[in-house]
Amino acid sequence: SEMIYQMKRGENIIAQIVSDPSGKKITTIHILSPLIKNKYDQGIGDPLPLTNTLLCTAEECRYRDEPSILYRIDSNQRTIREITFSRL
């Protein structure tokens, strides 16, 4: 029962915005384009190097100082496949 909005640039989807069941609040934003970067200038397709501030389990990583941002990575190449902002 949630609503999903797509943000596009031309024909390319750059993000999906997901609402809560009421449709009044944003619950998550899924970044799907390399055009949008984080504060470390990392985006889709970029490597996510291991650091002391990065917590990873299997194919998901989070920086300690940014717990609301989830990075889905390719576990073999350690490149970012998707960035999700949650608990907005």
GROMACS elastic network, one bead per residue, 0.5 to 0.9 nm:
[ bonds ]
;  ai    aj funct       b0    kb
    1    20     6  0.81223   500
    1    21     6  0.53000   500
    1    22     6  0.79544   500
    1    23     6  0.83882   500
    2    18     6  0.67647   500
    2    19     6  0.54492   500
    2    20     6  0.55237   500
    2    22     6  0.72214   500
    2    23     6  0.63088   500
    3    17     6  0.81385   500
    3    18     6  0.57981   500
    3    19     6  0.52210   500
    3    20     6  0.73957   500
    3    21     6  0.74690   500
    3    22     6  0.86959   500
    3    23     6  0.60744   500
    4    16     6  0.64984   500
    4    17     6  0.55541   500
    4    19     6  0.64500   500
    5    15     6  0.83613   500
    5    16     6  0.56179   500
    5    18     6  0.64551   500
    5    19     6  0.83413   500
    6    13     6  0.65321   500
    6    14     6  0.76683   500
    6    15     6  0.59035   500
    6    17     6  0.62333   500
    6    18     6  0.88608   500
    7    12     6  0.85586   500
    7    13     6  0.58574   500
    7    14     6  0.57386   500
    7    15     6  0.50920   500
    7    16     6  0.61209   500
    7    17     6  0.75878   500
    8    11     6  0.63295   500
    8    12     6  0.54113   500
    8    14     6  0.54039   500
    8    15     6  0.70787   500
    8    16     6  0.89402   500
    9    12     6  0.53794   500
    9    13     6  0.64754   500
    9    14     6  0.67022   500
   10    13     6  0.81172   500
   12    33     6  0.82565   500
   13    16     6  0.76706   500
   13    31     6  0.89808   500
   13    32     6  0.68720   500
   13    33     6  0.70899   500
   14    30     6  0.85751   500
   14    31     6  0.61606   500
   14    32     6  0.50412   500
   14    34     6  0.79763   500
   14    35     6  0.74642   500
   14    36     6  0.77597   500
   15    29     6  0.67479   500
   15    30     6  0.54086   500
   15    32     6  0.52205   500
   15    33     6  0.69119   500
   15    36     6  0.89019   500
   16    28     6  0.82621   500
   16    29     6  0.57160   500
   16    30     6  0.50881   500
   16    31     6  0.67115   500
   16    32     6  0.75828   500
   17    26     6  0.69266   500
   17    27     6  0.79192   500
   17    28     6  0.60945   500
   17    30     6  0.64544   500
   17    31     6  0.88031   500
   18    23     6  0.86328   500
   18    25     6  0.85762   500
   18    26     6  0.58442   500
   18    27     6  0.58239   500
   18    28     6  0.52862   500
   18    29     6  0.62173   500
   18    30     6  0.81243   500
   19    22     6  0.74875   500
   19    23     6  0.51713   500
   19    24     6  0.67627   500
   19    25     6  0.54424   500
   19    27     6  0.52421   500
   19    28     6  0.70873   500
   20    23     6  0.53962   500
   20    24     6  0.67952   500
   20    25     6  0.56252   500
   20    26     6  0.61167   500
   20    27     6  0.56117   500
   20    28     6  0.86911   500
   21    24     6  0.80043   500
   21    25     6  0.85025   500
   22    25     6  0.73392   500
   23    26     6  0.77309   500
   25    88     6  0.86356   500
   26    29     6  0.76593   500
   26    86     6  0.84758   500
   26    87     6  0.83876   500
   26    88     6  0.67804   500
   27    85     6  0.83157   500
   27    86     6  0.58127   500
   27    87     6  0.59584   500
   27    88     6  0.62233   500
   28    84     6  0.66018   500
   28    85     6  0.54032   500
   28    87     6  0.68902   500
   28    88     6  0.71432   500
   29    83     6  0.82184   500
   29    84     6  0.55876   500
   29    85     6  0.50820   500
   29    86     6  0.66502   500
   29    88     6  0.89443   500
   30    82     6  0.69441   500
   30    83     6  0.58370   500
   30    85     6  0.65101   500
   30    86     6  0.87595   500
   31    34     6  0.82638   500
   31    36     6  0.71045   500
   31    37     6  0.89951   500
   31    43     6  0.86281   500
   31    44     6  0.79923   500
   31    82     6  0.60364   500
   31    83     6  0.50765   500
   31    84     6  0.61275   500
   31    85     6  0.80945   500
   32    35     6  0.87349   500
   32    36     6  0.83234   500
   32    44     6  0.69266   500
   32    81     6  0.78652   500
   32    82     6  0.58702   500
   32    83     6  0.71836   500
   33    36     6  0.62161   500
   33    37     6  0.88881   500
   33    43     6  0.76407   500
   33    44     6  0.60439   500
   33    45     6  0.89087   500
   33    82     6  0.82736   500
   34    37     6  0.69185   500
   34    42     6  0.85166   500
   34    43     6  0.51651   500
   34    45     6  0.67494   500
   34    46     6  0.82500   500
   35    43     6  0.72916   500
   35    44     6  0.80373   500
   36    41     6  0.87624   500
   36    42     6  0.84139   500
   36    43     6  0.61774   500
   36    44     6  0.79579   500
   37    40     6  0.75423   500
   37    41     6  0.51629   500
   37    42     6  0.51102   500
   37    44     6  0.78309   500
   38    41     6  0.52484   500
   38    42     6  0.53984   500
   38    43     6  0.64546   500
   38    83     6  0.88853   500
   39    42     6  0.73767   500
   40    43     6  0.88701   500
   42    45     6  0.84224   500
   42    46     6  0.58418   500
   42    47     6  0.75816   500
   42    48     6  0.75897   500
   42    80     6  0.81812   500
   43    46     6  0.55402   500
   43    47     6  0.84517   500
   43    79     6  0.89770   500
   43    80     6  0.66160   500
   43    81     6  0.84740   500
   43    82     6  0.81652   500
   43    83     6  0.76504   500
   44    47     6  0.86253   500
   44    79     6  0.74825   500
   44    81     6  0.54238   500
   44    82     6  0.60663   500
   44    83     6  0.73878   500
   45    73     6  0.89245   500
   45    79     6  0.53875   500
   45    80     6  0.51290   500
   45    81     6  0.61747   500
   45    82     6  0.86317   500
   46    78     6  0.84007   500
   46    79     6  0.52354   500
   46    80     6  0.56744   500
   46    81     6  0.85273   500
   47    73     6  0.86869   500
   47    77     6  0.75460   500
   47    78     6  0.56055   500
   47    80     6  0.62259   500
   48    51     6  0.89551   500
   48    61     6  0.88803   500
   48    71     6  0.88140   500
   48    73     6  0.78424   500
   48    78     6  0.57200   500
   48    79     6  0.56972   500
   48    80     6  0.64536   500
   49    54     6  0.85709   500
   49    78     6  0.72276   500
   49    79     6  0.86173   500
   50    53     6  0.83067   500
   50    54     6  0.64036   500
   50    55     6  0.85692   500
   50    56     6  0.87169   500
   50    78     6  0.89303   500
   51    54     6  0.53497   500
   51    55     6  0.83888   500
   51    63     6  0.89617   500
   52    55     6  0.78578   500
   52    63     6  0.89373   500
   52    64     6  0.88576   500
   53    62     6  0.83807   500
   53    63     6  0.54818   500
   53    64     6  0.53662   500
   53    65     6  0.75071   500
   54    61     6  0.66121   500
   54    62     6  0.56922   500
   54    64     6  0.61705   500
   54    65     6  0.89479   500
   55    60     6  0.83877   500
   55    61     6  0.54426   500
   55    62     6  0.52579   500
   55    63     6  0.60493   500
   55    64     6  0.68078   500
   56    59     6  0.72515   500
   56    60     6  0.56180   500
   56    62     6  0.64845   500
   56    63     6  0.87136   500
   57    60     6  0.54286   500
   57    61     6  0.64075   500
   58    61     6  0.81830   500
   58    73     6  0.86533   500
   58    75     6  0.69277   500
   59    71     6  0.81071   500
   59    72     6  0.55801   500
   59    73     6  0.51655   500
   59    74     6  0.64763   500
   59    75     6  0.56038   500
   59    78     6  0.86767   500
   60    70     6  0.66659   500
   60    71     6  0.55641   500
   60    73     6  0.61738   500
   60    75     6  0.87783   500
   61    69     6  0.86138   500
   61    70     6  0.59138   500
   61    71     6  0.50543   500
   61    72     6  0.65622   500
   61    73     6  0.74945   500
   62    65     6  0.84720   500
   62    66     6  0.67951   500
   62    67     6  0.60230   500
   62    68     6  0.79494   500
   62    69     6  0.62372   500
   62    70     6  0.52456   500
   62    71     6  0.62591   500
   63    66     6  0.51653   500
   63    67     6  0.62588   500
   63    68     6  0.89311   500
   63    69     6  0.76315   500
   63    70     6  0.82426   500
   64    67     6  0.59070   500
   65    68     6  0.89791   500
   66    69     6  0.57983   500
   66    70     6  0.85826   500
   67    70     6  0.74145   500
   67    86     6  0.88767   500
   68    84     6  0.81115   500
   68    85     6  0.58043   500
   68    86     6  0.52049   500
   68    87     6  0.60966   500
   68    88     6  0.78184   500
   69    83     6  0.69438   500
   69    84     6  0.56301   500
   69    86     6  0.64020   500
   69    87     6  0.89279   500
   70    82     6  0.81933   500
   70    83     6  0.57913   500
   70    84     6  0.50739   500
   70    85     6  0.65343   500
   70    86     6  0.79226   500
   71    80     6  0.64467   500
   71    81     6  0.74581   500
   71    82     6  0.58982   500
   71    84     6  0.64890   500
   72    75     6  0.88425   500
   72    79     6  0.85666   500
   72    80     6  0.59914   500
   72    81     6  0.54826   500
   72    82     6  0.51071   500
   72    83     6  0.64097   500
   72    84     6  0.81312   500
   73    76     6  0.86251   500
   73    77     6  0.81923   500
   73    78     6  0.57535   500
   73    79     6  0.53827   500
   73    81     6  0.50848   500
   73    82     6  0.70224   500
   73    83     6  0.89310   500
   74    77     6  0.56567   500
   74    78     6  0.51427   500
   74    79     6  0.53597   500
   74    80     6  0.64517   500
   74    81     6  0.63899   500
   75    78     6  0.50851   500
   75    79     6  0.75456   500
   76    79     6  0.82191   500
   77    80     6  0.89735   500
   80    83     6  0.74005   500
   85    88     6  0.73270   500
